[in-house]
Amino acid sequence: MSNNINGGGRSRNALSSVDFYRRVPKDLTEATTLGAAMSMVALGIMAVLFLSETAAFARTRIATSITLDENTQPQLRLNFNITLLDLHCDYVSVDVWDALGTNRQNVTKNVEKWQMSSDGSTKLFSGRNREQREVKHEEHDRTLEEMHEQDGVHAVDLSETNFKEWLQENEMAFVDLFAPWCVWCQRLAPTWEK
């Protein structure tokens, strides 16, 4: 049996063998000229880096750069899902315009169209429109005032006072809720008059 004044000789030696923070021997703590030179160079480099980064942070400037897109692929894939319950597939088209608004491309031929039921579930695949039919909008050669002068007024203006009475007098009625301040209503007015 060994007598150790600190006690626990073997367990202490086993524990001190895994010590990560051991004491540095005195011969490694002596200052040398090479160590002092390396320390001064390191301090100098840190000071230069600190001062240059601080000066760059404090200095402001305006810089403009233009970068050209290096994408060599001619097409870009976009995935989207739009459900239109009350619009027939023939009238749906997708057009892509460039940033300046000068170049338009009809990409409807690559859009898959599905017919939907009234509850919104998929009913039938309508395919793709390889050749989208151009929707022809009616062009008016006369203004609304000219039509009224030449042909008379055919679209009847209804108000709260004559609305119910007019519906009772006519078996069938097609009513346009017209807002006089709306530019689209103004453009559609000659169509109603025809």
ZALO-147921 format. One line per 4 residues: number of its first residue (from 1); their letters; for each residue y, z, x of N, C-alpha, C, O, CB. Coordinates in Angstrom, 2 decimals. Each point is the difference from the previous one (the first is absolute). Glycine has a CB too. Layout:
# ZALO-147921
NUM> A> Y Z X Y Z X Y Z X Y Z X Y Z X | ...
This chain:
# ZALO-147921
1> MSNN> -1.16 0.00 0.84 1.16 0.00 -0.84 1.23 0.00 0.89 0.12 0.81 0.93 -1.36 0.40 -2.78 | 2.15 -2.13 1.56 1.20 -0.08 0.83 1.11 0.78 -0.65 0.13 0.05 -1.22 -0.81 -2.29 2.10 | 1.46 2.83 -0.05 1.13 0.78 -0.48 1.28 -0.81 0.21 0.46 -0.16 1.13 -1.66 2.35 -0.63 | 1.78 -2.70 -1.59 1.25 -0.76 0.06 1.06 0.82 -0.69 -0.19 0.43 -1.14 -1.01 -2.67 1.18
5> INGG> 2.31 2.47 0.63 1.02 0.88 -0.61 0.65 -0.68 -1.20 0.52 0.68 -0.88 -0.10 0.40 3.12 | -0.43 -2.44 -2.28 0.57 -0.69 -1.16 -1.01 -0.09 -1.13 0.37 -0.25 -1.14 1.12 -1.05 2.66 | -2.75 1.50 -1.22 -1.04 -0.02 -1.02 -0.40 -1.41 -0.39 0.81 -0.93 0.06 0.05 3.08 -0.88 | -2.14 -2.32 0.41 -0.50 -1.29 -0.50 0.05 -1.09 1.04 0.62 -1.04 -0.24 0.12 1.69 -2.01
9> GRSR> -1.37 -0.47 3.42 0.08 -0.94 1.11 -0.44 -1.41 -0.35 0.74 -0.95 0.24 -1.11 2.86 1.24 | -0.84 -2.07 -2.04 -0.52 -1.34 -0.28 0.75 -0.69 -1.13 0.31 -1.18 0.10 -2.54 1.94 0.70 | 2.52 -0.04 -1.86 0.69 -0.62 -1.13 1.42 -0.40 0.38 0.52 -1.00 -0.49 -1.91 2.36 -1.09 | 2.03 -0.56 2.48 1.35 -0.36 0.44 -0.01 -1.24 0.86 0.88 -0.84 -0.13 -0.22 3.24 0.03
13> NALS> -1.63 -2.54 0.98 -0.11 -1.20 0.83 -0.28 -1.24 -0.85 0.53 -1.07 0.27 -1.35 2.50 1.64 | -0.01 -1.29 -2.93 -0.31 -1.13 -0.88 1.24 -0.41 -0.79 0.25 -1.19 -0.20 -2.64 1.96 0.03 | 3.16 0.22 -0.26 1.21 -0.28 -0.77 1.08 -0.63 0.87 0.70 -0.91 -0.44 -1.25 2.81 -1.08 | 0.71 -1.42 2.76 1.04 -0.54 0.86 -0.35 -1.39 0.51 0.87 -0.68 0.54 -0.28 3.00 0.12
17> SVDF> -1.84 -2.77 -0.80 -0.36 -1.34 0.45 0.53 -1.09 -0.94 0.10 -1.16 0.39 -2.15 2.13 0.68 | 2.39 -0.60 -2.32 0.56 -0.98 -0.93 1.51 0.15 -0.15 0.59 -0.53 -0.94 -2.77 0.51 -0.28 | 2.81 0.73 2.14 1.45 0.22 -0.05 0.72 -1.31 0.35 -0.19 -0.53 1.10 -0.11 2.99 -0.47 | 1.11 -2.97 -1.53 0.74 -1.23 0.24 1.32 0.27 0.72 0.59 -0.93 0.56 -1.64 -0.04 -2.59
21> YRRV> 1.51 2.19 2.03 1.29 0.35 0.60 -0.21 0.88 1.23 0.43 1.16 0.02 0.69 -1.33 -2.29 | -1.76 -0.35 3.25 -0.29 0.76 1.21 1.24 0.12 0.85 0.93 -0.79 -0.13 -3.29 0.01 0.07 | 2.38 1.76 0.93 1.11 0.20 0.94 -0.06 -1.04 1.09 -1.06 -0.33 0.51 1.07 2.78 -1.00 | 1.17 -2.97 0.83 0.09 -0.98 1.08 0.03 0.75 1.31 0.73 0.98 0.14 0.49 -2.65 -1.59
25> PKDL> -2.02 1.22 2.43 0.01 0.70 1.30 1.37 -0.11 0.67 0.73 -0.96 -0.23 -3.18 0.49 0.49 | 2.79 1.45 0.55 1.32 0.06 0.62 0.29 -1.19 0.89 1.15 -0.41 0.13 -1.30 2.87 -0.22 | -0.87 -3.04 0.72 0.26 -1.12 0.90 0.43 -1.26 -0.76 0.57 -0.91 0.60 -2.24 1.88 0.98 | 1.41 -1.04 -2.92 0.43 -1.14 -0.80 1.40 0.21 -0.58 0.59 -0.95 -0.53 -2.98 0.48 -0.01
29> TEAT> 2.93 1.65 0.61 1.33 0.27 -0.53 1.09 -0.05 1.05 1.15 0.29 -0.31 -2.22 1.10 -1.41 | 0.77 -1.74 2.93 1.01 -0.07 1.05 0.81 -1.29 -0.17 -0.56 -1.05 -0.31 -0.91 2.39 1.89 | 2.78 -1.24 -1.38 0.90 -1.15 -0.10 -0.12 -0.86 1.23 -0.12 0.49 1.13 1.69 0.83 -2.56 | -1.53 -2.67 1.19 -0.04 -0.94 1.11 1.17 -0.96 -0.14 0.60 -0.11 -1.07 -3.12 0.29 1.25
33> TLGA> 2.85 -0.86 0.89 1.10 -0.95 -0.02 -0.33 -1.19 -0.88 0.87 -0.48 -0.72 -0.21 1.20 3.02 | -1.88 -1.21 -2.27 -0.42 -1.12 -0.83 0.07 0.36 -1.49 0.45 -0.80 -0.82 -1.95 0.00 2.68 | 1.06 1.99 -2.20 0.07 0.45 -1.39 1.42 0.10 -0.49 0.30 -0.36 -1.14 -2.41 1.60 1.47 | 3.02 -0.73 0.54 1.41 0.11 -0.38 0.60 -1.39 -0.22 0.77 -0.20 -0.94 -0.58 2.35 2.24
37> AMSM> -0.54 -3.12 -0.44 0.53 -1.36 -0.13 -0.49 -0.63 -1.30 0.78 -0.63 -0.71 -0.70 0.40 3.22 | -1.36 0.39 -2.82 -0.54 -0.56 -1.24 0.64 0.64 -1.22 0.25 -0.68 -1.00 -2.40 0.22 2.17 | 2.41 1.76 -1.12 0.65 0.69 -1.11 1.42 -0.52 -0.21 0.42 -0.20 -1.13 -1.81 2.23 1.59 | 2.14 -2.26 0.64 1.37 -0.51 -0.11 0.01 -1.43 -0.56 0.86 -0.33 -0.82 -0.18 1.79 2.76
41> VALG> -1.63 -2.31 -1.50 -0.10 -1.36 -0.53 -0.31 0.03 -1.50 0.60 -0.75 -0.77 -1.37 -0.09 3.03 | -0.16 1.70 -2.68 -0.36 0.12 -1.42 1.19 0.47 -0.82 0.24 -0.53 -1.08 -2.61 1.03 1.71 | 3.13 0.49 -0.13 1.20 0.46 -0.71 1.04 -1.11 -0.10 0.65 -0.15 -1.04 -1.09 2.48 1.85 | 0.59 -3.10 0.26 0.95 -1.11 -0.03 -0.38 -1.06 -1.02 0.85 -0.49 -0.74 -0.37 0.91 3.14
45> IMAV> -1.75 -0.78 -2.45 -0.48 -0.99 -0.98 0.20 0.51 -1.42 0.45 -0.75 -0.87 -2.15 -0.09 2.52 | 1.38 2.11 -1.91 0.20 0.57 -1.33 1.47 0.00 -0.39 0.33 -0.27 -1.15 -2.37 1.69 1.47 | 2.94 -1.11 0.63 1.44 0.01 -0.29 0.49 -1.41 -0.33 0.78 -0.17 -0.94 -0.49 2.15 2.45 | -0.73 -2.99 -0.74 0.41 -1.38 -0.27 -0.50 -0.45 -1.37 0.75 -0.62 -0.76 -0.78 0.12 3.22
49> LFLS> -1.23 0.80 -2.79 -0.54 -0.38 -1.31 0.75 0.70 -1.13 0.30 -0.63 -1.01 -2.53 0.27 2.07 | 2.52 1.63 -0.90 0.72 0.74 -1.02 1.39 -0.58 -0.23 0.41 -0.23 -1.14 -1.69 2.29 1.75 | 2.01 -2.30 0.49 1.36 -0.53 -0.13 0.01 -1.43 -0.57 0.86 -0.32 -0.81 -0.17 1.77 2.74 | -1.63 -2.30 -1.51 -0.02 -1.38 -0.50 -0.38 -0.05 -1.48 0.57 -0.80 -0.75 -1.16 0.00 3.05
53> ETAA> -0.34 1.62 -2.74 -0.38 0.03 -1.41 1.13 0.58 -0.86 0.24 -0.48 -1.11 -2.64 0.72 1.77 | 3.09 0.78 -0.15 1.13 0.57 -0.74 1.13 -1.02 -0.12 0.61 -0.13 -1.07 -1.23 2.43 1.88 | 0.91 -3.04 0.27 1.05 -1.02 -0.04 -0.39 -1.14 -0.96 0.85 -0.50 -0.73 -0.20 1.07 3.11 | -1.92 -0.98 -2.38 -0.44 -1.06 -0.91 0.07 0.45 -1.46 0.31 -0.80 -0.88 -1.81 -0.08 2.68
57> FART> 1.23 2.15 -2.04 0.09 0.52 -1.36 1.45 0.07 -0.47 0.28 -0.29 -1.16 -2.37 1.60 1.55 | 3.00 -0.93 0.49 1.40 0.16 -0.37 0.72 -1.34 -0.14 1.00 -0.09 -0.72 -1.00 2.29 1.88 | -0.47 -3.23 -0.48 0.66 -1.30 -0.03 -0.53 -0.81 -1.18 -1.22 -0.11 -0.18 1.54 0.15 2.70 | 0.58 -0.62 -3.33 -0.42 -0.83 -1.13 0.46 -1.43 0.24 1.00 -0.25 0.66 -0.88 2.22 -2.23
61> RIAT> -0.89 -2.91 1.01 0.37 -1.40 0.08 -0.64 -0.74 -1.16 -1.01 0.44 -0.55 1.21 -0.32 3.07 | 0.40 -1.24 -2.89 -0.52 -0.83 -1.08 -0.74 -1.16 0.64 0.55 -0.71 0.84 1.32 1.37 -2.42 | -3.09 -0.85 1.17 -0.82 -1.08 0.55 -0.60 -0.80 -1.16 -0.49 0.58 -0.97 -0.04 0.77 3.05 | 0.57 -2.66 -1.97 -0.57 -0.88 -1.01 -1.07 -0.85 0.67 0.22 -0.57 1.07 1.95 0.53 -2.41
65> SITL> -3.30 -0.04 0.69 -1.07 -0.83 0.56 -0.70 -0.73 -1.13 -0.13 0.52 -1.11 -0.18 1.08 3.05 | -0.13 -2.81 -1.66 -0.74 -0.81 -0.96 -1.40 -0.21 0.57 -0.16 -0.41 1.15 2.28 -0.75 -2.00 | -3.10 1.46 0.03 -1.39 -0.15 0.43 -0.67 -1.01 -0.91 0.02 0.15 -1.22 -0.09 2.22 2.11 | -0.52 -3.38 -0.32 -0.72 -1.00 -0.79 -1.41 0.49 -0.28 -0.64 0.63 0.84 2.02 -2.48 0.17
69> DENT> -1.85 1.53 -2.21 -1.34 0.37 -0.38 -1.00 -0.84 0.80 0.08 -1.23 -0.01 0.70 1.90 -2.31 | -1.69 -0.02 2.98 -0.98 -0.71 0.82 -1.30 -0.23 -0.74 -1.02 -0.33 0.61 2.06 1.33 1.40 | -1.02 -0.84 -3.33 -1.21 -0.20 -0.79 -0.30 -1.51 -0.06 0.82 -0.77 -0.48 -0.36 2.87 -0.89 | -1.61 -2.49 1.85 -0.36 -1.42 0.02 -0.76 -0.43 -1.25 -0.25 -1.19 -0.19 0.17 1.31 2.67
73> QPQL> -0.28 0.82 -3.34 -0.72 -0.36 -1.22 1.00 -0.52 -1.03 1.03 0.63 -0.22 -2.82 1.11 0.69 | 1.50 -2.87 -1.11 0.95 -0.59 -0.95 0.04 0.71 -1.34 0.93 -0.22 -0.77 -1.29 -1.94 1.90 | -0.61 2.99 -1.44 -0.06 0.64 -1.30 -0.02 1.51 0.12 -0.49 0.56 0.99 -0.70 -2.54 -1.88 | 1.72 2.62 -0.12 0.03 1.44 -0.09 -0.67 0.39 -1.32 0.38 -0.51 -1.05 1.76 0.68 2.45
77> RLNF> -3.10 0.73 -1.35 -0.73 0.38 -1.21 0.68 1.17 -0.67 0.27 1.02 0.63 -2.41 -1.84 0.38 | 2.43 0.68 -2.32 0.58 1.06 -0.81 -0.93 0.28 -1.16 -0.41 -0.94 -0.69 2.77 0.27 1.34 | -2.71 1.90 -0.88 -0.83 0.38 -1.13 0.86 0.76 -1.00 0.67 0.97 0.36 -2.75 -0.86 1.10 | 2.06 -0.55 -2.71 0.73 0.72 -1.04 -0.76 -0.15 -1.31 -0.78 -0.94 -0.17 3.00 0.55 1.33
81> NITL> -2.00 1.32 -2.07 -0.69 0.01 -1.29 1.05 0.24 -1.07 0.57 1.08 -0.09 -2.76 -0.24 1.12 | 2.43 -1.86 -1.85 1.00 0.10 -1.07 -0.70 -0.34 -1.31 -0.67 -1.02 -0.09 2.60 0.41 1.66 | -1.78 1.46 -2.57 -0.59 -0.23 -1.30 1.11 -0.31 -1.00 0.89 0.82 -0.22 -2.84 0.71 0.76 | 1.88 -2.71 -1.16 0.96 -0.42 -1.02 -0.80 -0.24 -1.28 -0.70 -1.00 -0.11 2.31 -0.05 1.82
85> LDLH> -1.50 1.96 -2.66 -0.85 -0.06 -1.18 0.44 -1.08 -0.99 -0.84 -0.56 -0.70 0.39 2.98 0.99 | 1.74 -2.73 -0.35 0.49 -0.92 -1.03 0.48 -1.32 0.56 0.76 -0.71 -0.67 -0.13 2.67 -0.64 | -1.04 -2.32 2.50 0.42 -1.26 0.60 -1.22 -0.80 0.41 -0.89 0.50 0.69 3.03 0.55 0.12 | -2.18 -2.30 -1.25 -1.14 -0.85 0.32 0.01 -0.35 1.48 1.06 -0.13 0.62 -1.05 -0.80 -2.96
89> CDYV> -1.21 0.76 2.92 -0.14 -0.25 1.44 0.70 -1.28 0.45 0.43 -0.09 1.15 -2.59 1.29 -1.24 | 2.27 -2.19 -0.79 0.62 -1.27 0.39 1.46 0.15 0.38 0.52 -0.81 0.77 -2.11 -0.34 -2.28 | 2.24 2.17 1.00 1.44 0.15 0.24 0.32 0.93 1.17 1.16 0.21 0.33 -0.81 -0.63 -2.74 | -1.38 0.98 3.02 0.22 0.93 1.11 -0.04 -0.77 1.31 -0.95 -0.73 0.27 -0.08 2.63 -1.58
93> SVDV> 2.06 -1.75 2.10 0.03 -0.64 1.32 0.58 0.97 1.00 0.73 0.93 -0.36 -0.48 -3.22 -0.67 | -0.57 2.08 2.29 0.50 0.85 1.08 0.69 -0.91 1.00 -0.61 -0.92 0.54 -1.24 2.65 -0.85 | 3.11 -1.47 0.55 0.78 -0.77 0.96 0.42 0.90 1.15 0.32 1.17 -0.21 0.49 -2.70 -1.61 | -0.82 1.00 3.01 0.41 0.74 1.19 1.25 -0.67 0.56 0.01 -1.21 0.22 -2.40 1.93 0.29
97> WDAL> 3.42 0.07 -0.28 1.25 -0.50 0.57 0.17 0.61 1.38 -0.42 1.14 0.24 1.47 -1.41 -2.53 | -0.43 -0.47 3.20 0.27 0.56 1.32 1.21 0.93 -0.08 0.61 0.13 -1.06 -1.58 -2.18 2.18 | 1.30 2.70 -0.03 1.06 1.02 0.01 1.35 -0.59 -0.35 0.84 0.71 -0.57 -2.12 0.55 2.28 | 1.53 -2.52 -1.40 1.28 -0.62 -0.32 0.04 -0.58 -1.40 1.06 -0.37 -0.48 -0.80 -0.14 2.88
101> GTNR> -1.41 0.44 -3.07 -0.05 -0.53 -1.35 0.03 -1.51 -0.05 0.29 -0.57 -1.05 0.82 2.62 0.31 | -1.40 -2.71 1.83 0.08 -1.45 0.04 -1.35 -0.69 -0.12 -0.06 -1.14 -0.46 2.07 1.39 1.83 | -3.08 0.39 -0.97 -1.32 -0.62 0.01 -0.89 0.68 -1.02 -0.28 1.20 0.11 0.53 -1.81 2.31 | -0.69 -0.14 -3.43 -0.84 0.57 -1.06 -1.38 -0.63 0.07 -0.13 -1.21 0.17 2.15 1.62 -1.64
105> QNVT> -3.04 0.42 1.35 -1.37 -0.50 -0.01 -0.72 0.58 -1.19 -0.01 1.21 -0.21 -0.01 -1.44 2.72 | -0.59 -0.64 -3.30 -0.79 0.44 -1.15 -1.39 0.35 0.51 -0.74 -0.88 0.46 2.07 -0.57 -2.08 | -1.69 2.70 1.54 -1.31 0.45 0.49 -0.95 0.33 -1.13 -1.00 0.69 0.20 2.13 0.20 1.83 | -0.82 -1.37 -3.24 -0.82 0.32 -1.16 -1.40 -0.56 0.13 -0.94 0.54 -0.58 2.98 -0.50 -0.80
109> KNVE> -2.20 -1.13 2.14 -1.33 -0.61 0.12 -1.00 0.93 0.66 -1.21 -0.24 -0.11 2.30 -1.98 0.23 | -0.66 3.25 0.57 -0.89 0.93 0.67 -0.16 1.32 -0.77 -0.63 0.93 0.50 1.29 -1.97 1.67 | -0.09 1.13 -3.36 -0.06 1.24 -0.78 -1.15 -0.09 -1.00 -0.09 -0.97 -0.76 2.59 1.31 1.03 | -3.36 0.66 -0.26 -1.10 0.05 -0.98 0.52 0.59 -1.29 0.70 1.02 0.00 -2.42 -0.78 1.83
113> KWQM> 1.37 -0.89 -2.96 0.48 0.46 -1.30 -1.19 0.36 -0.88 -1.00 -0.71 -0.05 3.06 -0.75 0.24 | -1.93 2.60 -0.86 -1.04 0.49 -0.90 0.60 0.19 -1.38 1.12 0.49 -0.13 -2.34 0.65 2.04 | 0.47 -1.52 -2.95 0.44 0.28 -1.37 -0.32 1.45 -0.32 -1.02 0.54 0.42 0.65 -2.95 -1.12 | 1.28 3.04 -0.05 -0.16 1.41 -0.34 -0.17 0.13 -1.52 0.54 -0.80 -0.77 0.83 1.51 2.79
117> SSDG> -2.10 0.30 -2.42 -0.12 0.29 -1.43 1.20 0.83 -0.43 0.82 0.40 0.83 -3.35 -0.49 -0.72 | 2.63 0.35 -1.39 1.17 0.74 -0.51 0.04 1.43 0.50 1.07 0.61 0.03 -1.12 -2.05 -2.06 | -1.10 2.00 2.42 0.00 1.37 0.53 0.19 0.05 1.51 0.00 1.08 0.59 -1.50 -0.44 -2.47 | 1.67 -1.81 2.53 0.31 -0.04 1.42 -1.20 -0.15 0.91 0.15 0.06 1.22 1.77 1.32 -1.76
121> STKL> -3.12 -1.59 -0.02 -1.18 -0.18 0.84 -0.18 -1.48 0.33 0.42 -0.86 -0.77 -1.51 2.91 -0.25 | 0.47 -2.33 2.15 -0.21 -1.37 0.45 -0.98 -0.70 -0.92 -1.09 0.51 -0.28 1.57 0.16 2.65 | -0.10 -1.85 -2.85 -0.84 -0.72 -0.94 -0.66 -1.23 0.64 -1.21 -0.16 -0.08 2.68 0.97 -1.77 | -0.67 -1.67 2.48 -0.51 -1.27 0.48 0.81 -0.46 1.20 1.22 0.16 0.03 -2.00 -0.77 -2.35
125> FSGR> 0.08 0.05 3.30 0.68 -0.53 1.18 0.61 -1.34 -0.34 -0.71 -0.92 -0.41 -0.87 2.13 1.96 | 2.90 -1.34 -1.40 0.68 -1.24 -0.33 0.09 -0.94 1.19 0.45 -1.14 -0.15 0.84 2.38 -1.56 | -1.69 -0.80 2.87 0.00 -0.85 1.17 1.33 0.01 0.72 0.81 0.92 -0.13 -2.49 -2.34 -0.97 | 1.88 0.37 1.86 1.24 -0.16 0.76 0.67 -1.28 -0.44 -0.67 -0.98 -0.35 -0.27 2.25 2.32
129> NREQ> 2.23 -1.29 -1.97 0.75 -1.22 -0.31 0.20 -0.77 1.29 0.94 0.28 0.76 0.23 0.82 -2.73 | -2.04 -2.06 2.22 0.16 -0.79 1.21 1.28 -0.81 -0.06 0.68 -0.20 1.01 -3.16 0.08 -0.75 | 2.82 -0.35 -1.45 1.26 -0.72 -0.19 0.72 0.65 -1.17 -0.33 -0.23 -1.16 -0.62 -1.96 2.07 | 1.94 2.99 -0.59 0.76 0.71 -1.03 0.87 -0.99 -0.77 0.77 -0.76 0.59 -0.76 2.86 0.81
133> REVK> -0.15 -2.09 -2.71 0.85 -0.85 -0.82 1.42 0.54 0.02 0.22 1.21 -0.11 -2.17 -1.83 -1.36 | 2.87 -0.26 1.61 1.40 0.39 0.01 0.43 0.30 -1.43 -0.18 -0.84 -0.89 0.64 -0.56 2.96 | 0.10 2.56 -2.30 0.50 0.36 -1.32 1.35 -0.67 -0.18 0.93 0.23 0.78 -2.17 1.99 -0.78 | 1.34 -3.06 -1.02 1.25 -0.73 -0.23 0.90 0.83 -0.91 -0.37 0.35 -1.12 -0.79 -2.58 1.41
137> HEEH> 2.34 2.51 0.21 0.99 0.71 -0.80 0.87 -1.01 -0.70 0.34 -1.04 0.56 -0.37 3.01 1.02 | 0.40 -1.66 -2.78 0.82 -0.92 -0.78 1.43 -0.01 0.52 0.63 1.05 0.14 -2.09 -0.67 -2.15 | 1.94 -1.55 2.29 1.39 -0.16 0.45 0.85 -0.40 -1.20 -0.39 -0.89 -0.77 -0.35 0.22 3.11 | 1.86 1.30 -2.50 0.88 -0.28 -1.14 1.14 -0.88 0.47 0.72 0.33 0.94 -1.32 1.86 -2.04
141> DRTL> 0.76 -3.33 0.42 1.08 -0.90 0.36 1.29 0.32 -0.74 1.06 -0.53 0.33 -2.76 -1.20 0.14 | 1.60 2.60 -1.48 1.20 0.40 -0.76 0.13 1.51 0.01 -1.00 0.72 0.08 0.81 -2.77 -1.55 | 1.41 2.52 1.40 0.23 1.44 -0.09 -0.26 0.47 -1.42 -0.16 -0.82 -0.91 1.87 0.70 2.76 | -1.77 1.41 -2.05 -0.24 0.56 -1.33 1.13 -0.37 -0.96 -0.26 -0.28 -1.17 -1.01 2.17 2.22
145> EEMH> 2.49 -1.89 -0.58 1.14 -0.35 -0.85 -0.09 -1.46 -0.45 0.29 -0.32 -1.15 1.14 2.03 2.34 | -1.83 -2.60 -0.26 -0.13 -1.41 -0.36 -1.11 -0.20 -1.03 0.13 -0.83 -0.90 0.70 0.18 3.17 | -1.90 1.39 -2.13 -1.09 -0.10 -0.98 0.46 0.47 -1.37 -0.37 -0.60 -1.01 -1.30 0.95 2.83 | 2.46 0.72 -1.87 0.50 0.49 -1.28 0.93 -1.00 -0.65 -0.05 -0.19 -1.21 -0.16 2.53 2.04
149> EQDG> 1.06 -3.00 -0.05 0.93 -0.99 -0.54 -0.74 -1.23 -0.54 0.36 -0.52 -1.05 1.40 1.33 2.66 | -2.77 -1.27 -0.88 -0.67 -1.25 -0.37 -1.11 0.19 -1.02 -0.13 -0.80 -0.93 0.67 -0.05 3.19 | -1.34 1.91 -2.12 -1.19 0.17 -0.84 0.13 1.14 -1.00 -0.82 0.10 -0.91 -0.51 -1.00 2.78 | 2.32 1.74 -1.73 0.12 1.17 -0.85 -0.73 1.19 0.60 -0.65 -0.12 1.04 0.84 -1.36 -3.03
153> VHAV> -0.08 2.61 1.34 -0.61 1.23 0.49 -1.36 0.18 -0.67 -0.09 0.05 -1.22 2.36 1.00 1.62 | -3.33 -0.96 0.41 -1.35 0.17 -0.53 -0.53 1.41 0.21 -0.76 0.51 -0.83 0.34 -2.93 1.26 | 0.80 3.04 0.66 -0.43 1.38 0.26 0.96 0.93 -0.73 1.20 -0.01 0.26 -2.19 -0.61 2.01 | 0.45 1.41 -3.16 0.81 0.88 -0.85 0.22 1.33 0.73 -0.94 0.61 0.50 0.05 -1.71 -2.61
157> DLSE> 2.16 1.53 2.15 0.30 1.31 0.58 -0.32 1.07 -1.04 0.52 -0.03 -1.12 1.29 -0.95 2.61 | -2.67 1.92 -1.09 -0.38 1.09 -0.90 0.64 1.29 0.47 0.21 0.22 1.20 -2.38 -1.36 -1.74 | 2.48 1.99 -0.41 0.57 1.31 0.30 -0.72 1.04 -0.85 -0.95 -0.32 -0.72 3.22 -0.70 1.30 | -1.81 2.24 -0.50 -0.62 1.07 -0.79 0.13 -0.27 -1.50 -0.87 0.38 -0.78 1.37 1.24 2.62
161> TNFK> 0.58 -2.27 -2.23 0.25 -0.20 -1.43 -0.85 -1.10 -0.62 -0.42 0.13 -1.15 2.72 0.66 1.54 | -2.57 -1.87 0.35 -0.74 -1.12 -0.60 -1.42 -0.16 0.53 -0.68 -0.96 -0.37 2.86 -0.15 0.08 | -2.64 1.98 1.13 -1.32 -0.16 0.63 -1.13 0.10 -1.02 -0.82 -0.91 -0.07 1.76 1.87 2.18 | -1.00 0.10 -2.90 -1.09 0.19 -0.97 0.04 -1.07 -1.09 -1.03 -0.52 -0.42 1.08 2.98 0.87
165> EWLQ> 1.13 -2.78 -0.88 0.15 -1.02 -1.05 -0.50 -1.36 0.49 -0.67 -0.71 -0.75 2.65 1.97 -0.18 | -1.67 -1.61 2.15 -0.42 -1.30 0.54 -1.51 -0.06 0.18 -0.62 -1.03 -0.25 2.82 0.81 1.42 | -2.81 1.33 -0.75 -1.46 0.05 0.13 -0.69 -0.13 -1.35 -1.07 -0.61 -0.09 1.33 2.06 2.11 | 0.33 -0.90 -3.10 -0.58 -0.11 -1.33 0.12 -1.42 -0.55 -0.87 -0.46 -0.74 1.41 2.87 0.34
169> ENEM> 0.53 -3.11 0.75 0.23 -1.36 -0.49 -0.88 -1.03 0.71 -0.33 -1.03 -0.59 2.67 1.68 0.04 | -2.72 -0.39 1.79 -0.77 -0.97 0.78 -1.40 0.52 0.24 -0.20 1.14 0.43 2.31 -1.97 0.66 | -3.09 -0.05 -1.36 -1.39 0.41 0.14 -0.38 0.24 1.47 -0.72 0.94 0.32 0.19 -2.22 -2.40 | 1.04 0.40 2.95 -0.29 0.13 1.43 1.33 0.14 0.75 0.98 -0.68 -0.32 -3.13 -0.69 0.11
173> AFVD> 2.16 2.24 1.20 1.23 0.22 0.77 -0.35 0.20 1.47 -0.95 0.69 0.34 2.10 0.33 -2.36 | -0.37 -1.64 2.86 -0.13 0.18 1.44 1.32 0.59 0.46 1.03 -0.67 -0.05 -2.69 -1.27 0.34 | 1.64 3.19 0.17 1.22 0.73 0.29 0.18 0.13 1.52 -0.92 0.42 0.70 0.73 0.84 -2.89 | 1.35 -1.61 2.67 0.36 0.18 1.41 1.02 1.12 0.07 1.08 -0.10 -0.58 -1.54 -2.36 1.15
177> LFAP> 0.11 3.52 0.14 0.96 1.09 0.19 0.90 -0.39 1.16 -0.40 0.09 1.17 -1.23 1.69 -2.07 | 2.82 -2.20 0.57 0.92 -0.64 0.93 1.07 1.00 0.45 0.60 0.70 -0.82 -1.01 -2.93 -0.28 | 0.63 2.29 2.40 1.08 0.84 0.54 1.07 -0.95 0.54 -0.26 -0.72 0.97 -1.34 2.66 -0.38 | 2.79 -1.96 -1.16 1.01 -0.98 0.41 0.45 0.16 1.45 0.51 -0.96 0.58 0.23 0.91 -2.92
181> WCVW> -0.91 1.22 2.92 0.40 0.22 1.39 -1.07 -0.44 0.99 0.28 -0.08 1.20 1.13 1.98 -1.97 | -2.64 -2.18 0.31 -1.13 -0.33 0.88 0.05 -1.49 0.35 0.01 -0.85 -0.89 -1.41 2.70 -0.14 | 1.41 -2.15 2.33 0.10 -1.39 0.43 -1.24 -0.80 -0.38 0.10 -1.20 -0.27 1.35 1.92 2.15 | -2.62 -0.07 -1.91 -1.22 -0.72 -0.36 -0.01 -0.29 -1.50 -0.49 -1.06 -0.41 -0.74 2.17 2.30
185> CQRL> 1.74 -0.22 -2.68 0.13 -0.28 -1.44 0.96 -1.15 -0.23 -0.24 -0.84 -0.87 -0.24 3.26 0.34 | 1.56 -2.48 1.28 0.97 -1.08 -0.13 -0.63 -1.33 0.39 0.27 -1.02 -0.65 1.59 2.62 1.13 | -2.68 -1.62 0.55 -0.65 -1.24 0.41 -1.06 -0.46 -1.00 -0.27 -1.19 -0.12 0.70 1.82 2.49 | -1.03 0.31 -3.07 -1.04 -0.33 -0.96 0.56 -0.37 -1.37 -0.73 -0.54 -0.84 -0.80 2.06 2.08
189> APTW> 2.78 -1.24 -1.47 0.61 -0.24 -1.32 -0.12 -1.44 -0.48 -0.33 -0.21 -1.17 1.90 2.02 1.68 | -1.34 -2.84 0.33 -0.18 -1.38 -0.49 -1.42 -0.31 -0.43 -0.21 -0.82 -0.90 2.05 0.15 2.40 | -2.83 1.30 -0.86 -1.39 -0.22 -0.39 -0.24 0.54 -1.40 -0.70 -0.64 -0.79 -0.03 0.77 3.19 | 1.29 1.03 -2.73 -0.14 0.55 -1.35 0.69 -0.91 -1.01 -0.48 -0.17 -1.12 0.40 2.52 2.05
193> EK> 1.18 -2.93 -0.54 0.75 -0.84 -0.92 -0.76 -1.29 -0.32 0.12 -0.52 -1.11 2.02 1.47 2.01 | -2.90 -1.47 0.04 -0.78 -1.22 -0.23 -1.12 0.29 -0.99 -0.77 -0.90 -0.34 1.31 0.05 2.65
